């Protein structure tokens, strides 16, 4: 006779099956199972194997030694080798350690928990709002944690919990942690007409009919600028820009060394381009500018990170901070510099697009003098 389950050194909880193999030439009539000297039960029908149920909740926590005694038809008995197991009916402890309760979160964050148990923790599962699994960590050697992409849920209040399971199968759930998701809002606006993406030639003439945009060499002639106008930008005054770029698509391949500078027009509501000379470079540029050194464009129709301008946060924040800026106004982006990259235009197969991620800011105050009136005449001491 020998015990086959639970295994030597195992940890058990709740009610488990204690199983044994037993055989004899003349047949086995019964197998008795003991926890130390305490009987667990006797099986007198081995047709489906020799086993009994053991309710470990009455056995006490800690180490236990299980044996099986088999009796044959001649009433001879043999006792198995002992199998030592640990009874653990105590659930683990678990608590979320990050983010803190009341925190505001955005983007992808790490959710962390502290979990412990006398027999060891086997896994920690993190839940959103009590039912949606964020992920499970089965290796706590470097702490219990998962990554959570908050962009997958709506802005507002959410509840995080962690459920830990120990090696005996006992489970516990942490106290909920309340967090506020505040992910950036997104605006995507593409060039909408032929005259919203233009090239200013070396002689100052402006062309808005080309199917491509030369940034900035056109043949052997270096253009003065490329202008892009994006209309109806629905972003509030004073918004905090967290990510912004213009997305292009490759029209022709080029690997020439290219160094560009991207600015905006310093205007509350940028006027449409016209074909009058110098209509791009005669516009007042923003104080802020960003350098852009695009990598080689080696594949026609490529449209990805390599075809995006540098981050335009400082340029756009300067425009959105203007006292006259209002949601729905228009923005002009101007590109100057040297080198050659050839992008599709509105009249080609892809219109350049402006991508903005932002958080609503605190608008600047509005103010106007109400007295004295414009053009009035004053003397002595007056109230302004």
C-alpha positions in Angstrom: 0.0 0.0 0.0 1.2 3.6 -0.8 -0.5 7.0 -0.7 -0.6 8.6 -4.2 -2.4 11.8 -3.3 -1.7 14.4 -1.9 2.0 14.4 -2.8 4.8 14.4 -0.3 5.5 18.0 0.8 2.2 19.3 -0.7 0.0 22.0 0.8 -3.7 21.3 1.2 -6.8 23.2 2.2 -10.6 22.6 2.5 -11.8 19.1 1.7 -9.4 16.9 -0.3 -9.3 13.4 -1.5 -6.6 11.2 0.1 -5.9 8.3 -2.3 -3.8 5.1 -2.2 -2.8 2.2 -4.3 -3.2 -1.2 -2.5 -2.8 -4.8 -3.8 -2.5 -8.3 -2.6 -2.5 -11.8 -4.2 -5.6 -12.8 -2.3 -7.2 -9.3 -2.6 -7.5 -6.2 -0.4 -10.7 -5.8 1.7 -10.2 -2.3 3.0 -7.8 0.7 3.4 -7.9 2.9 6.4 -6.4 6.4 6.3 -5.0 8.2 9.3 -3.7 11.6 10.1 -1.0 10.7 12.6 -3.0 8.6 15.0 -6.4 10.2 14.1 -8.5 8.2 11.7 -9.6 10.0 8.6 -11.8 7.3 7.1 -12.0 3.7 5.7 -12.7 2.6 2.1 -14.0 -0.9 1.8 -14.7 -0.8 -1.9 -11.6 -0.4 -4.1 -13.5 -0.9 -7.4 -12.9 2.8 -8.2 -9.6 3.1 -6.3 -9.0 3.5 -2.6 -9.7 6.9 -1.2 -11.5 9.0 1.4 -12.5 12.6 1.8 -10.5 14.6 4.4 -11.9 17.8 5.8 -8.7 19.7 6.6 -10.5 22.5 8.3 -10.9 20.4 11.5 -7.3 19.2 11.4 -5.5 22.4 12.4 -3.0 24.5 10.5 0.5 23.2 10.0 2.3 19.9 9.3 0.4 16.6 9.1 1.6 13.0 8.5 -0.8 10.8 6.5 -0.6 6.9 6.3 -2.8 4.2 4.8 -3.3 0.7 6.4 -4.4 -2.0 3.9 -6.0 -5.3 5.1 -6.2 -8.4 2.9 -8.6 -11.3 2.9 -6.5 -13.2 5.4 -6.8 -10.2 7.7 -3.1 -9.3 7.3 -2.2 -5.6 7.4 0.5 -3.3 6.1 1.0 0.4 6.8 2.2 2.7 4.0 5.1 5.0 4.3 4.0 8.4 5.7 3.3 11.3 3.4 3.9 14.7 5.0 1.7 17.6 4.0 0.9 21.1 5.3 -2.6 22.1 6.0 -3.2 25.8 5.2 -6.7 27.1 5.4 -5.7 30.7 6.1 -6.2 33.0 3.1 -3.3 35.2 2.0 -3.2 38.9 2.7 -3.2 41.3 -0.2 -3.3 45.1 -0.7 -2.8 47.4 -3.6 0.3 49.6 -3.0 0.2 51.6 -6.2 -1.6 53.7 -7.4 -2.7 55.3 -4.2 -6.3 55.7 -3.4 -7.6 59.0 -4.9 -4.8 59.2 -7.5 -5.4 60.5 -11.0 -3.9 58.3 -13.7 -3.4 58.5 -17.4 -1.6 56.5 -20.2 -0.2 53.1 -19.3 0.6 52.7 -15.6 1.9 49.9 -13.3 -0.6 48.6 -10.8 1.2 47.0 -7.8 0.2 45.0 -4.8 1.7 43.5 -1.7 0.7 39.9 -1.1 1.9 37.3 1.4 1.0 33.9 2.9 2.7 31.3 5.1 2.6 28.7 2.3 3.5 31.2 -0.4 1.4 33.2 -2.9 0.9 31.6 -6.3 -0.8 34.4 -8.2 -2.3 37.9 -8.0 -5.1 38.9 -10.4 -5.9 42.6 -10.8 -9.5 43.7 -11.5 -11.0 46.9 -12.8 -14.4 47.8 -11.3 -14.8 44.4 -9.7 -15.2 42.3 -12.8 -12.8 43.2 -15.7 -9.4 41.5 -15.4 -6.5 43.8 -16.1 -4.0 40.9 -15.8 -2.5 38.2 -13.6 1.0 38.0 -12.2 2.2 34.5 -11.4 5.8 35.5 -10.5 6.2 37.7 -7.5 9.9 37.5 -7.3 10.1 41.2 -8.3 6.8 42.2 -6.7 3.2 41.6 -7.8 2.2 43.9 -10.6 0.6 44.3 -14.1 0.6 47.1 -16.7 -2.7 48.9 -17.2 -3.5 50.9 -20.3 -6.0 53.4 -19.0 -6.9 54.5 -22.6 -9.1 51.5 -22.8 -11.6 52.9 -20.3 -13.7 56.0 -20.0 -12.5 59.0 -18.1 -13.8 59.3 -14.5 -13.7 57.3 -11.3 -12.8 53.6 -11.3 -12.1 50.9 -8.7 -9.0 48.7 -8.6 -8.8 45.4 -6.6 -6.3 42.6 -6.3 -7.1 39.0 -5.7 -4.4 36.7 -4.3 -4.4 32.9 -4.3 -2.0 31.0 -2.1 -0.4 27.6 -2.9 -3.1 25.8 -1.1 -5.8 27.5 -3.2 -7.0 29.9 -0.6 -8.1 33.2 -2.0 -8.5 36.8 -0.7 -9.4 40.1 -2.3 -7.9 43.5 -1.4 -9.7 46.5 -0.2 -10.7 48.6 -3.3 -8.6 51.5 -4.4 -10.5 54.4 -6.1 -8.6 56.2 -8.9 -9.6 58.8 -11.5 -8.7 58.2 -15.1 -8.0 61.4 -16.9 -6.7 60.5 -20.4 -6.0 63.2 -23.0 -8.6 64.2 -25.4 -7.8 63.6 -29.1 -8.3 65.8 -32.2 -7.3 64.6 -35.7 -7.8 67.1 -38.6 -6.6 66.6 -42.1 -5.9 69.2 -44.8 -9.3 69.8 -46.4 -8.7 71.7 -49.6 -6.0 72.2 -52.3 -5.1 75.6 -50.9 -4.6 74.3 -47.4 -1.2 72.6 -48.3 1.0 74.9 -50.4 4.6 75.3 -51.5 6.3 78.6 -51.5 8.9 78.5 -54.3 12.3 80.1 -54.2 11.0 83.2 -56.0 8.1 83.6 -53.5 5.4 82.3 -55.7 2.8 80.0 -54.0 1.5 76.7 -55.5 -1.5 74.9 -54.1 -2.2 72.5 -56.9 0.7 70.0 -56.7 0.0 66.3 -55.9 3.0 66.2 -53.7 4.9 68.4 -51.2 8.6 68.9 -51.6 10.3 69.2 -48.2 12.1 71.3 -49.4 14.3 70.6 -52.5 12.3 70.6 -55.7 14.8 69.2 -58.2 17.8 71.5 -57.6 15.8 74.4 -56.3 15.3 74.9 -52.6 11.8 76.0 -51.8 11.3 78.7 -49.2 8.6 77.0 -47.2 5.7 74.5 -47.1 2.5 75.7 -45.5 -0.2 73.6 -44.0 -3.6 74.9 -42.8 -5.8 72.9 -40.5 -9.4 74.1 -40.0 -11.9 73.8 -37.2 -9.5 72.8 -34.4 -12.0 72.1 -31.6 -9.6 72.7 -28.6 -10.3 75.1 -25.8 -8.2 78.2 -25.1 -5.3 77.4 -22.7 -5.3 73.7 -23.4 -2.3 71.6 -22.3 -1.0 69.7 -25.3 0.6 66.4 -24.3 1.3 65.0 -27.8 1.1 66.5 -31.3 2.5 66.0 -34.8 1.8 66.3 -38.5 1.5 62.9 -40.2 2.7 62.7 -43.8 2.8 59.8 -46.3 5.7 59.1 -48.6 5.2 60.0 -52.3 8.8 59.4 -53.4 11.8 57.7 -51.6 14.7 59.9 -50.5 17.6 59.5 -48.1 19.2 62.9 -48.5 20.3 64.6 -45.3 17.3 66.7 -44.3 17.1 69.3 -41.5 13.8 71.0 -41.1 12.2 73.5 -38.7 8.5 73.5 -37.9 6.7 76.7 -36.7 3.2 77.8 -36.4 1.6 81.1 -37.5 1.2 83.4 -34.5 -2.5 84.1 -35.2 -5.7 83.6 -33.3 -7.4 82.2 -36.3 -5.1 81.6 -39.3 -6.4 83.0 -42.6 -6.5 80.8 -45.8 -3.5 80.7 -48.0 -3.5 82.7 -51.2 -1.5 82.5 -54.3 0.0 85.9 -53.8 3.8 86.0 -53.5 5.4 85.1 -50.1 2.0 84.3 -48.6 3.6 81.6 -46.4 6.8 83.3 -45.2 5.2 86.7 -44.8 3.1 85.4 -42.0 4.3 86.1 -38.4 5.7 82.9 -37.0 5.4 81.6 -33.5 8.2 82.2 -31.1 8.3 78.5 -30.5 9.8 76.2 -33.1 10.9 72.6 -33.2 13.6 71.0 -35.3 12.7 67.9 -37.4 15.3 65.6 -38.9 13.3 62.9 -40.6 14.9 59.5 -41.2 15.3 58.2 -44.8 12.0 57.6 -46.5 12.7 54.3 -48.3 9.2 53.0 -49.1 6.5 54.6 -51.2 3.2 55.1 -49.4 4.8 54.5 -46.0 2.8 56.4 -43.3 4.1 55.8 -39.8 6.3 57.3 -37.0 9.1 58.0 -39.5 6.8 60.3 -41.5 5.7 62.3 -38.5 7.1 65.7 -37.5 8.8 66.2 -34.2 6.5 66.9 -31.2 4.7 70.2 -31.8 3.5 70.8 -28.2 5.4 74.1 -27.7 4.2 75.5 -31.0 0.6 74.6 -30.5 0.4 75.6 -26.9 1.7 79.1 -27.8 -1.2 79.4 -30.3 -3.8 78.0 -28.0 -2.7 80.3 -25.2 -3.4 83.4 -27.3 -6.2 85.6 -25.8 -8.1 85.4 -29.1 -7.9 81.7 -29.6 -11.3 79.9 -29.5 -12.4 76.4 -30.2 -13.1 75.9 -34.0 -10.4 78.3 -35.1 -7.8 77.5 -37.7 -4.1 76.7 -37.4 -1.2 77.2 -39.9 2.0 75.1 -39.6 5.0 76.3 -41.6 8.0 74.1 -42.5 11.4 75.5 -43.6 14.9 74.1 -43.8 17.0 72.1 -46.1 17.1 68.6 -47.7 14.6 66.5 -49.5 11.6 64.5 -48.4 8.6 64.2 -50.8 5.2 63.7 -49.3 1.7 63.2 -50.7 -0.5 66.3 -50.8 -4.2 66.9 -50.7 -4.3 66.6 -54.5 -2.4 63.3 -54.2 -3.4 60.2 -52.3 -3.1 61.4 -48.7 -3.7 64.7 -47.1 -1.3 65.6 -44.3 -3.1 65.3 -40.9 -2.6 67.1 -37.6 -2.9 64.8 -34.5 -3.3 66.5 -31.1 -3.7 64.9 -27.7 -4.6 67.5 -25.0 -6.0 68.2 -21.6 -8.3 71.1 -21.1 -6.4 73.8 -19.3 -7.5 76.8 -17.2 -8.3 79.6 -19.8 -6.6 83.0 -19.3 -9.0 85.6 -17.8 -11.0 87.9 -20.0 -10.8 91.6 -19.3 -12.1 94.9 -20.9 -12.3 98.5 -19.8 -15.8 99.7 -19.3 -15.2 103.3 -18.3 -14.2 105.8 -19.4 -15.5 105.2 -22.9 -13.3 104.9 -26.0 -12.6 108.4 -27.3 -13.8 110.1 -24.1 -12.4 113.2 -22.6 -11.4 113.2 -18.8 -10.1 115.6 -16.2 -9.4 115.7 -12.5 -9.8 112.3 -10.7 -11.9 109.7 -12.5 -12.8 106.1 -11.9 -11.2 103.7 -14.4 
